[in-house]
Amino acid sequence: MSVAVLALAAGSGAALVRIAGRPETISVIVVAGGTPRIAKIAKAATVADALQEVEVVPRPARLLSLGTAKVLDPAFRPVALVVNAQPVGLDASLRAGATIEVVEPPDETEGVVEAEIDVPAPPMPDVISGLWHPGRPGRALSRKGAVSGEVVSLDERVAPRPPTPVTEKMVALTFDDGPWTGTPEFLRILREKDVKATFCVVTRQMKGAGLDMAKAALADGHLLCNHTVDHDLSLPGKPQKTIDEEIIDANTQLQDRLGIKPAYFRPPGGKLGPNVIATAKAQGQQVLLWTVDTKDFTKPPPEAIVGSVLGQVKPGGVVLMHDGGGDRSATLAALPEVIDRLRADGYEFVLPDAVAPVPAAPA
């Protein structure tokens, strides 16, 4: 450590007084943001000491998101420190008169990624009576941040198409309230006629032989629909807990016993309320009603059932019959003629979830 010497005049002579303990200092110039500052620092000080002396805190370049300028990396690119035209680090020692340039790099924005993506089709209605064509996705050119994934722009190339009701000669046969003692006979007729149908099952009946019948329906390629646990006709007026138990528990039983989760829910008696619809929707299920009610639960003669179907059916129709809930011998007797007459009239038998999407838009 150096010793400063101070000459003081005292009387007729001069005395030299040595003042110990003060470090020898040097001056350097710090240039930051185009503004020079003088820093007086100890002789053995570093670049970091000089910056601290003049209260300069170098800021590295940040990486910003493309869409919202959100900071993705606060230290994306480091600050450059130059002393007398030579790059240095913060721990570099300094000499008197040195010039330190602090070069702060500008912030940078992430790159952009362009890709063609699907634009989802509008959703299907929550409740349907007849058959619907699902919508068709569109296509768009997406520009998004390469790091953040923020979508900056979406240039539509092909517009998505919404779902539309079926107008072609398609019809779906549906059977409610099984499994029941007559269900195997319904399956036999459908197998012989090469027709696939939808069975709306009451899950409390899916035990023992009833479970075997449900498995047989699946094995034959039929669709199973959630028709609640207990077939409670007053379900819309029940507490939410009861509604959830009837719908959600039925789904759980179908999943546990058959390994499926139906796409459709059919309310007992077709009775609906907002809470019933909301619960089915929350389960990812569409409410499936009907356009043709044969009222076969009133046990009309077979010819009346046939006449009811033929008199009400229209393209995109959904026919309601029953394989369970009582004696269904009249429905069984009517079923072959229903199938033959509809086929003769040009109808194709389909499952609701097998209807093709709406045709693609013309190029």
Order of alpha helices (4+ residues) and beta strands (2+ residues): beta-beta-beta-beta-alpha-beta-beta-beta-beta-beta-beta-beta-beta-beta-beta-beta-beta-beta-alpha-beta-alpha-beta-alpha-beta-alpha-beta-beta-alpha-beta-alpha-beta
